[in-house]
Amino acid sequence: MNEPMRDTPIEFESGPNPTASLIVLHGLGADGQDFVPVCEALQLAAIGAVRFVLPHAPVRPVTINGGYAMRAWYDILGTEGAGRGEDEAGLRASIGIVQGLVDRERARGIAAERIVLMGFSQGCAMTLCAGLRYPERLGGLVGLSGYLPLAAKTATERAAANAGVPIFMAHGEQDEMIPIARATASRDVLQTLGHATEWHSYPMGHSVCIEEIADLNGWLLRVWAAEGSKA
């Protein structure tokens, strides 16, 4: 059973009676407020009203930050290559939370194929992890400045319904937190598994830029327009 959110997400709609939802997952130490300006910058009127859902990750101690408690979708046990494994228990618990958010949108009348999951950094990891395992076909997955966790288990655990889900991935070429090589390795895993993944890179660090938002905007319009044409 998918887990409910303990904290109420930030929500707003671009118009009455939305027919699509964008669920946006923030990065380590941030909260749902972090991506409100990005959502407000998106111009999606061409596909109708959209509901934006920006949840807050649970507060938990983060090992790499000396055990300091902060909002995190899962623990970071060490830097890449430090010989420490992933926090699989934390990842799987948050998969339940994220999939619960999708379930909530469906219960409110939004079809699964009109729901896009989007995340930055840890939120990117959760988007890919939870989205590929969701049992119903989603509209798309957006991974910004992140990577694919539990990569070796993705082939056997992903849902057949999302084998063809569109994926948008973007990363900063000077990312000081998550090296771009880690993101391209994740992209390559997804492409090897047959996922059509649109890739973009930008001359920036662990951040978001105007050009990236414009590319994302265009991709969202195409994805939702394609889903609308199937209805």
Secondary structure per residue as TSV (DSSP state, phi and psi in degrees):
chain	resnum	aa	ss	phi	psi
A	1	M	-	360.0	134.5
A	2	N	-	-73.4	142.5
A	3	E	-	-83.8	144.0
A	4	P	-	-79.5	159.1
A	5	M	-	-73.1	139.1
A	6	R	S	-82.3	-29.8
A	7	D	S	-112.3	140.5
A	8	T	-	-68.9	126.1
A	9	P	-	-66.1	156.2
A	10	I	E	-73.3	136.7
A	11	E	E	-140.2	143.3
A	12	F	E	-156.3	160.7
A	13	E	E	-124.7	145.1
A	14	S	S	-80.4	-8.5
A	15	G	S	-176.5	174.4
A	16	P	S	-71.6	152.4
A	17	N	S	52.9	61.0
A	18	P	-	-62.3	145.3
A	19	T	S	-116.3	7.1
A	20	A	E	-148.0	153.2
A	21	S	E	-132.0	139.1
A	22	L	E	-116.7	113.5
A	23	I	E	-99.3	120.5
A	24	V	E	-115.8	122.8
A	25	L	E	-105.6	122.5
A	26	H	-	-76.8	175.6
A	27	G	-	-94.3	-177.7
A	28	L	T	-58.2	128.9
A	29	G	T	79.4	-2.7
A	30	A	-	-97.6	-163.0
A	31	D	-	-152.2	-174.8
A	32	G	G	-59.7	-25.1
A	33	Q	G	-64.9	-23.2
A	34	D	G	-56.7	-37.8
A	35	F	G	-107.4	12.7
A	36	V	H	-58.5	-46.3
A	37	P	H	-60.6	-36.1
A	38	V	H	-65.6	-45.2
A	39	C	H	-61.3	-40.1
A	40	E	H	-67.6	-24.6
A	41	A	H	-80.7	-18.1
A	42	L	-	-70.3	138.1
A	43	Q	-	-112.2	94.9
A	44	L	-	-120.2	16.5
A	45	A	G	-58.4	-26.5
A	46	A	G	-63.1	-21.9
A	47	I	G	-107.5	4.6
A	48	G	-	102.6	-172.1
A	49	A	-	-73.5	141.3
A	50	V	E	-124.0	137.3
A	51	R	E	-96.3	128.9
A	52	F	E	-102.1	127.8
A	53	V	E	-122.3	118.2
A	54	L	E	-123.4	92.9
A	55	P	-	-78.8	167.6
A	56	H	-	-109.9	129.3
A	57	A	-	-66.7	157.6
A	58	P	-	-62.4	155.5
A	59	V	E	-88.6	127.5
A	60	R	E	-150.3	155.4
A	61	P	E	-66.0	140.1
A	62	V	E	-116.8	115.6
A	63	T	G	-56.6	-46.4
A	64	I	G	-66.3	-18.9
A	65	N	G	-103.1	31.8
A	66	G	T	72.1	21.3
A	67	G	T	80.9	7.2
A	68	Y	E	-64.9	134.7
A	69	A	E	-81.2	130.5
A	70	M	E	-155.7	170.8
A	71	R	E	-70.8	124.6
A	72	A	-	-155.0	137.4
A	73	W	S	-73.3	-23.7
A	74	Y	S	-163.6	165.0
A	75	D	-	-76.2	147.1
A	76	I	-	-105.6	110.6
A	77	L	-	-82.3	-24.1
A	78	G	S	178.2	175.1
A	79	T	-	-74.2	157.7
A	80	E	T	-58.1	134.3
A	81	G	T	87.1	2.1
A	82	A	S	-85.2	3.2
A	83	G	S	80.5	12.4
A	84	R	-	-105.1	142.0
A	85	G	-	-80.8	176.6
A	86	E	-	-79.3	156.5
A	87	D	-	-82.0	78.7
A	88	E	H	-63.6	-39.4
A	89	A	H	-62.1	-43.5
A	90	G	H	-65.3	-41.9
A	91	L	H	-60.1	-45.2
A	92	R	H	-70.1	-34.2
A	93	A	H	-63.6	-41.7
A	94	S	H	-75.1	-25.8
A	95	I	H	-57.2	-43.2
A	96	G	H	-62.1	-39.8
A	97	I	H	-64.6	-47.4
A	98	V	H	-66.2	-44.6
A	99	Q	H	-65.1	-29.7
A	100	G	H	-64.1	-35.1
A	101	L	H	-65.5	-38.7
A	102	V	H	-64.3	-45.3
A	103	D	H	-56.5	-40.4
A	104	R	H	-62.8	-41.9
A	105	E	H	-65.8	-38.9
A	106	R	H	-64.6	-39.3
A	107	A	H	-65.5	-22.3
A	108	R	T	-92.0	6.7
A	109	G	T	102.1	5.4
A	110	I	-	-92.8	123.7
A	111	A	-	-65.2	147.1
A	112	A	G	-55.6	-39.8
A	113	E	G	-74.0	-2.7
A	114	R	G	-106.2	11.4
A	115	I	E	-109.1	126.1
A	116	V	E	-112.8	131.3
A	117	L	E	-95.7	135.2
A	118	M	E	-139.7	141.5
A	119	G	E	-154.2	154.7
A	120	F	E	-115.1	130.8
A	121	S	T	59.2	-114.8
A	122	Q	H	-58.0	-35.2
A	123	G	H	-64.2	-34.1
A	124	C	H	-62.9	-46.3
A	125	A	H	-57.0	-44.6
A	126	M	H	-69.2	-36.8
A	127	T	H	-58.6	-49.4
A	128	L	H	-68.6	-43.2
A	129	C	H	-63.4	-50.9
A	130	A	H	-77.0	-39.4
A	131	G	H	-65.1	-43.6
A	132	L	H	-68.2	-22.6
A	133	R	H	-95.3	-3.3
A	134	Y	-	-70.2	135.6
A	135	P	S	-75.4	-11.8
A	136	E	S	-116.3	150.1
A	137	R	-	-64.3	123.3
A	138	L	-	-93.0	167.3
A	139	G	S	-73.1	-35.7
A	140	G	E	175.3	166.3
A	141	L	E	-127.9	134.0
A	142	V	E	-121.1	117.9
A	143	G	E	-116.3	111.5
A	144	L	E	-109.2	126.5
A	145	S	S	52.2	46.4
A	146	G	-	-145.3	-152.6
A	147	Y	-	-158.8	174.2
A	148	L	-	-99.4	110.7
A	149	P	S	-82.4	167.5
A	150	L	S	49.6	37.9
A	151	A	H	-59.3	-39.9
A	152	A	H	-67.4	-19.3
A	153	K	H	-100.9	-2.5
A	154	T	H	-64.7	-41.8
A	155	A	H	-58.7	-40.3
A	156	T	H	-88.5	-22.3
A	157	E	H	-100.1	-16.4
A	158	R	S	-66.5	151.9
A	159	A	-	-83.9	138.4
A	160	A	G	-59.8	-31.8
A	161	A	G	-61.0	-29.1
A	162	N	G	-106.3	23.2
A	163	A	T	-63.1	-29.5
A	164	G	T	-111.9	17.4
A	165	V	-	-63.9	133.6
A	166	P	-	-66.3	139.8
A	167	I	E	-128.1	132.6
A	168	F	E	-113.2	122.6
A	169	M	E	-124.5	137.9
A	170	A	E	-143.5	150.2
A	171	H	E	-155.4	153.1
A	172	G	E	-85.1	135.0
A	173	E	T	-69.4	-21.1
A	174	Q	T	-113.9	31.1
A	175	D	-	-61.9	118.6
A	176	E	S	-89.4	-11.1
A	177	M	S	-97.9	-47.1
A	178	I	S	-126.1	103.0
A	179	P	-	-53.9	142.3
A	180	I	H	-60.1	-27.0
A	181	A	H	-61.1	-33.5
A	182	R	H	-68.9	-36.7
A	183	A	H	-69.9	-42.8
A	184	T	H	-67.1	-32.9
A	185	A	H	-63.6	-40.0
A	186	S	H	-65.7	-42.8
A	187	R	H	-57.4	-43.9
A	188	D	H	-65.0	-38.1
A	189	V	H	-60.9	-46.3
A	190	L	H	-62.7	-42.8
A	191	Q	H	-67.0	-37.2
A	192	T	H	-62.5	-34.3
A	193	L	T	-78.9	-1.6
A	194	G	T	95.8	8.5
A	195	H	-	-83.2	125.6
A	196	A	-	-71.8	110.5
A	197	T	E	-119.7	116.6
A	198	E	E	-83.9	124.3
A	199	W	E	-114.0	137.0
A	200	H	E	-137.4	144.3
A	201	S	E	-131.6	153.1
A	202	Y	E	-138.6	151.6
A	203	P	S	-76.8	74.6
A	204	M	-	-151.5	173.3
A	205	G	S	-91.8	-142.3
A	206	H	S	-83.9	79.6
A	207	S	S	-156.3	-169.6
A	208	V	-	-130.2	142.6
A	209	C	-	-124.9	166.2
A	210	I	H	-60.7	-41.3
A	211	E	H	-62.8	-38.0
A	212	E	H	-64.2	-43.3
A	213	I	H	-62.3	-39.5
A	214	A	H	-64.7	-43.0
A	215	D	H	-65.1	-40.9
A	216	L	H	-62.6	-43.3
A	217	N	H	-56.7	-47.9
A	218	G	H	-62.5	-40.2
A	219	W	H	-65.6	-44.3
A	220	L	H	-61.0	-43.0
A	221	L	H	-60.5	-42.3
A	222	R	H	-66.5	-43.9
A	223	V	H	-64.0	-48.9
A	224	W	H	-70.1	-32.9
A	225	A	H	-65.9	-39.6
A	226	A	H	-65.2	-41.9
A	227	E	H	-67.0	-37.4
A	228	G	H	-64.8	-33.4
A	229	S	H	-70.5	-19.1
A	230	K	H	-82.3	-18.6
A	231	A	-	-69.2	360.0
